Amino acid sequence: MLHGCPLLSLTHPNPHPHPHPLVVFFIDFMTRYVLATLYYSTFGSRWSFDLKFMQPISICSWYSVLQYVDMTTEYRGAACDQENNQIVALFLNQNNLEGTLPKEIGLLTSLKNL
């Protein structure tokens, strides 16, 4: 085991209350890479809803909430946990995805729902 390694927090959820800023940057960079791979491998430019993917904003803002005439709502896009700001779910149903999911999706270790 690599004690004191800043990358340790990538495999162990929240081992330190305040992870090193470099680790936070690396996780964000890797997550953006995985989501970009997902976007391009499923022809994201043809998606029914762009969901703010590939925008230079927080990945936790890559979503939209649709409200229908009957006042029901539906969440689409990326969902993050409140504590670590990591992707825990991707709601991409009925969004005209084509192609295949990339193997890189497995790098999102916090992902619980796809």
N, C-alpha and C positions, 0 to 999 in steps of 0.2 A: 504494500500500500504506500502511496506517495504522500506522506504527511507534510503539510505545509505547502503543497502544490496548489497554485491558484486555480488550476483546471479541475481540481478535485470536486469543486461545487457543480461541475457539469454533470456528474454522475450521481451525486448525492444531493437530494433536495435541501436547499437552504442550510448547509452545514455551518455557516457563519451568519450572524444576524445582519452584517453589512459586508457583502462580498466586495472584493477589490474592484475598482472601476474598470480595470483592464478585462476582468472576467465578465463584467456586465456588458462591456463593449463587444467582446468576442461572442457572447451568447446572442446578442442582438444582430451582429453581423452574420452569424451562422443561420439564425432563424430567417433573416431576410434572404439569404442565399437559397435556403430550402423552399421558401414561399415563391421566390422568383422562378426556381426550377419547376415548381408545381404550376405556376401561371403559364409559363411558356410551353411546358409539355402537354398542357390541356387546352392550348389555344385560347389563352385568356383574353386576347383582343376580341374574341367572338363570344365571350360570356354574355349572358342576358343582363347581368348586373356586374359592373366592374368592381364594386365593393371597396374602392379606394386602394386596391392592390397596386403595388409598385409606386405609390406616392411617397414623397420624402417626409412622411409623418410617422408617428409611433405605430408600430405594427399592431398595437392594441386598438388602433383607430381604423383598421382595415375591415370595416363592417358597415352594414346599414340595417335599419329596422323599417320594415315595410308595414304600412297600415292600410288595411282594406276597408271597403265601403261598410262592411258589417262591423267595423271597429275592432276586428281582431288584428293582432300584430304578428309578425314573423321576423325572427332575427336571422341575418345571413352574414357570412364572412368569418373573420377570426374572433375567437373569444379567449380572453386572457384571465389568468388567476389574478386576484387583487393584490396578493402579497409579493409575488416575484415578477409580475408582468411577463409571464411566459405563456405561449399558446397552449391551451388545454383542449380546445375544440375548434373544428372548422366546419361551418355549416354552408355547404356549397350545393345542396340539392336543388334540382330544377333550375340550374344555372347554365345549361347548354355546354357542359364540359365535354370535350372530345379528347381522344388520345388515351394515354395511360398515366397512371400516377407514378411519379418518379420514385426510385428506391431511396432517394435522399430523405423522403418523408419520415423514414425511420430514425433520422437524427433528432426529430422533435420528441425528445424523451418525456416531455410533460403532456404530450397529446393523448387525450383519453377518448375523444369522440371525433369521428371523421364522417 
